[in-house]
Amino acid sequence: MKKIYVSLFVFLLFSLLTLKAQDLDETLSNLSSDAASSYVAPIVNGFGSNLNSGWFALPPEPVKFGFTARLRVVGNGTFFSSDDKTFSANGNFRYNSQQADAILANSGITPGNPNYQSAKNELLSKEWNVSFSGPTIIGDKDEFLRVRFEGGMIAGQQIQPYEEVLEDVYGYLDGLPLFPSANIQLTVGTVMGTNFVLRWFPSIDIEDLGKFSFYGIGLVHNVNVWMKNPLPLDLSVGGFYQNLKVGDIFESNATQFGLYASKTFGGIFAFTPYIGLTIESSTTTVSYDYRFDTPAGPETVNVSFDLKGENSFGFTTGLSFKLAVINLNVDYKAANSGTLTAGLSFGVF
């Protein structure tokens, strides 16, 4: 059974996410943190929104002691907008030797010029404020990052503005319309109207990205358990935490607190409409090696920075269908980054 679940998840992940031949770490190695933060921002939002989606599908039974055990296969997809495919920003950047030569040649300064070496050394000795424009990680694979140097006086020479095209930095995921993820979720309970939820994904290696894995834990509590005259619907509260790692590049942590209202109609065959209002946050640490040249030679430094997901509030609407020990649910979370979730459960509800 475990192999079946793992195969389903691997199929979902790889059927939606086609990875490119060039290693992502190699792409990021060309970027300063200022450029990289904008370049990876869409996928960071995708990580956070997926992690904070799909936790709730059915309320706990409003009983002090009962038995619930179900295993659930969950797939999420966070949608990207057209604005997510490109970016423009200002920031610091360090040039390599070849790029410095191109800047100088654009101003007529060649190796035969007596000021060539001093000008090149100055170009390679520090960070420069530049303008970035081009595709994000989900942009078009045929578009490349442009880095514009505004020029100025360098080693007593007037250097003209110059725009460098970085062909190693392109739309890595080539217009991906949504960011997918999948997980296995185990729900057990019920104690005092509370279910415990464990979420995980078996660790797998993804070509060019590295090892992909995550886990999450949470609790869902039905407040009707405390009421002598229960409400005409189930009112539940939940809190969840999740951690995701993708190779050595990405590590995301996400938390969510939610209020959920639902109503079940039927018995052996039943359906449950539900809505949820959630407060959520996510932070992704991005880490990679940045390579550039100095007057003394090539240099590599590790770059690490944190990016916050753009979702802070979400409103979810969904519907669950149950037939004996099988339950299917579909929902959509409306937020800054909207997310669609589908789940299939097996067990004792």
BELMO-V686532 format. One record per backbone hydrogen bond with DSSP energy under -0.5 kcal/mol. CO is the residue of the C=O (numbers start at 1). NH is the residue of the N-H. If there is no record, write none. Layout:
CO	NH
CO	NH
This chain:
1	5
2	6
3	7
4	8
5	9
6	10
7	11
8	12
9	13
10	14
11	15
12	16
13	17
16	18
17	19
23	27
24	28
25	29
27	30
28	31
29	291
32	36
33	37
34	38
35	39
36	40
37	41
39	137
40	43
40	44
41	45
42	46
43	47
44	48
45	49
46	50
47	51
48	52
50	53
58	57
61	63
63	193
64	192
68	189
69	348
70	187
71	346
72	74
72	185
73	344
74	183
75	342
76	181
77	340
78	179
81	84
82	85
83	86
85	136
87	134
89	132
91	130
93	128
95	293
96	100
97	101
98	102
99	103
100	104
101	105
102	106
103	107
104	107
104	109
105	108
108	110
110	113
113	116
115	119
116	120
117	121
118	122
119	123
120	124
121	125
122	125
123	95
128	93
128	130
130	91
131	148
132	89
133	146
134	87
136	139
137	173
138	175
139	175
140	143
140	171
143	171
145	166
146	133
146	148
147	149
147	164
148	131
149	162
152	154
152	159
154	157
157	154
157	159
159	152
162	149
162	164
164	147
164	166
165	167
166	145
166	169
168	170
169	145
170	172
171	174
177	80
178	180
179	78
181	76
183	74
184	200
185	72
185	187
186	198
187	70
188	196
189	68
190	66
191	194
193	222
194	191
195	220
196	188
197	218
198	186
199	216
200	184
201	214
204	206
204	212
205	207
206	209
206	210
208	24
210	206
211	247
212	204
213	245
214	201
215	243
216	199
217	241
218	197
219	239
220	195
221	223
221	237
222	225
223	226
224	227
228	230
234	236
234	262
235	223
236	260
237	221
238	258
239	219
240	256
241	217
242	254
243	215
244	252
245	213
246	249
246	250
249	287
250	246
251	285
252	244
253	283
254	242
255	281
256	240
257	279
258	238
259	277
260	236
261	275
262	234
263	273
265	271
268	270
268	324
269	267
270	322
271	265
272	320
273	263
274	318
275	261
276	316
277	259
278	314
279	257
281	255
282	309
283	253
284	286
284	307
285	251
286	305
288	290
288	303
289	291
290	301
292	299
294	297
297	294
299	292
301	290
303	288
305	286
307	284
312	280
314	278
315	334
316	276
317	332
318	274
319	330
320	272
321	328
322	270
323	326
325	347
326	323
327	345
328	321
329	343
330	319
331	341
332	317
332	334
333	335
333	339
334	315
336	338
338	79
339	333
340	77
341	331
342	75
343	329
344	73
345	327
346	71
347	349
348	69
